[in-house]
């Protein structure tokens, strides 16, 4: 139904159309065009992306994390690259999530920290 609406030139409403899907740690590939449209329409904010990344990390869904990384701003994507290896250690994941969320909101700090960080997803 969402893909048909998009094909007819319609737009999406995050709360009405996507919130339920977004809460799941992993989605089938058939959802990719809808998510891409949501991104293009500006519905997938950095805060929403990080929430989904956290859920995916909790569920061990590395592929979901990698797919979402491309939609993050460059500094936040670099922070994610430091965050991903920690996803298998729950206590370290919680700590790294707090550090990443704080650092990525302070663009001067994130820019300085991430300036020399190579990202394989960039």
C-alpha positions as CSV (number, residue, x, y, z in Angstrom):
1,X,0.0,0.0,0.0
2,X,2.8,2.4,0.8
3,X,4.7,1.6,-2.3
4,X,1.6,2.2,-4.4
5,X,1.0,5.5,-2.7
6,X,4.6,6.5,-3.4
7,X,4.2,5.4,-7.1
8,X,1.2,7.7,-7.4
9,X,3.4,10.6,-6.1
10,X,2.1,10.5,-2.5
11,X,4.1,11.3,0.6
12,X,4.6,9.5,3.8
13,X,3.8,10.4,7.4
14,X,6.3,8.9,9.9
15,X,3.9,8.3,12.8
16,X,1.1,7.0,10.7
17,X,3.0,5.0,8.1
18,X,6.4,4.1,9.5
19,X,6.5,4.1,13.3
20,X,5.4,0.5,13.6
21,X,7.9,-0.7,11.0
22,X,10.7,1.5,12.5
23,X,10.4,-0.2,15.9
24,X,11.5,-3.6,14.4
25,X,15.2,-4.4,14.5
26,X,15.2,-5.9,11.0
27,X,12.9,-5.5,8.0
28,X,12.6,-7.4,4.7
29,X,14.3,-6.0,1.6
30,X,10.8,-5.2,0.2
31,X,10.7,-2.3,2.6
32,X,13.8,-0.7,1.2
33,X,12.0,1.6,-1.4
34,X,9.7,2.9,1.3
35,X,12.6,3.6,3.7
36,X,14.5,5.3,0.9
37,X,11.5,7.5,0.2
38,X,11.1,8.3,3.9
39,X,14.8,9.3,3.9
40,X,14.4,11.4,0.8
41,X,11.3,13.1,2.3
42,X,13.4,14.0,5.4
43,X,11.5,11.7,7.8
44,X,14.5,9.7,9.0
45,X,16.1,12.2,11.3
46,X,19.5,11.4,12.9
47,X,17.6,10.8,16.2
48,X,15.3,8.3,14.6
49,X,18.3,6.6,12.8
50,X,20.2,6.3,16.1
51,X,17.1,4.8,17.8
52,X,16.8,2.2,15.1
53,X,20.6,1.6,15.2
54,X,20.4,0.9,18.9
55,X,17.5,-1.6,18.4
56,X,19.5,-3.3,15.7
57,X,22.6,-3.5,17.9
58,X,20.5,-5.0,20.7
59,X,19.2,-7.6,18.3
60,X,22.6,-8.3,16.7
61,X,21.5,-7.0,13.3
62,X,24.8,-5.8,11.9
63,X,23.3,-5.6,8.4
64,X,20.6,-3.2,9.5
65,X,23.3,-1.0,11.2
66,X,25.4,-0.9,8.0
67,X,22.4,0.0,5.9
68,X,21.4,2.8,8.2
69,X,24.9,4.2,8.4
70,X,24.7,5.6,4.9
71,X,21.9,8.0,6.0
72,X,23.7,9.5,8.9
73,X,25.7,12.7,8.6
74,X,29.4,12.1,8.0
75,X,30.5,12.9,11.6
76,X,27.8,10.6,13.0
77,X,28.7,7.9,10.5
78,X,32.3,8.0,11.7
79,X,31.1,7.8,15.3
80,X,29.0,4.7,14.3
81,X,32.1,3.0,12.9
82,X,33.6,3.3,16.4
83,X,30.4,2.1,18.0
84,X,29.7,-1.0,15.8
85,X,32.6,-3.1,17.1
86,X,31.3,-2.6,20.7
87,X,27.8,-3.9,19.8
88,X,28.6,-7.4,21.1
89,X,29.3,-6.3,24.6
90,X,26.1,-5.0,26.3
91,X,27.7,-2.9,29.0
92,X,30.2,-1.4,26.6
93,X,27.4,-0.8,24.0
94,X,25.4,1.2,26.6
95,X,28.5,3.3,27.4
96,X,29.4,3.8,23.7
97,X,25.9,4.7,22.9
98,X,26.0,7.5,25.4
99,X,29.4,8.7,24.2
100,X,28.3,8.6,20.6
101,X,25.0,10.4,21.2
102,X,26.8,13.1,23.2
103,X,29.7,13.5,20.8
104,X,27.5,13.6,17.7
105,X,25.4,16.3,19.1
106,X,28.4,18.5,19.6
107,X,29.4,19.1,16.0
108,X,32.7,20.8,16.9
109,X,33.8,17.9,19.0
110,X,32.5,15.3,16.6
111,X,34.3,17.0,13.7
112,X,37.6,17.1,15.6
113,X,37.3,13.6,16.8
114,X,36.2,12.1,13.5
115,X,38.5,14.1,11.2
116,X,41.0,11.3,11.1
117,X,38.6,8.4,11.3
118,X,38.4,6.3,8.2
119,X,34.9,4.9,7.6
120,X,34.6,1.7,5.4
121,X,31.0,2.7,4.8
122,X,31.7,6.3,3.6
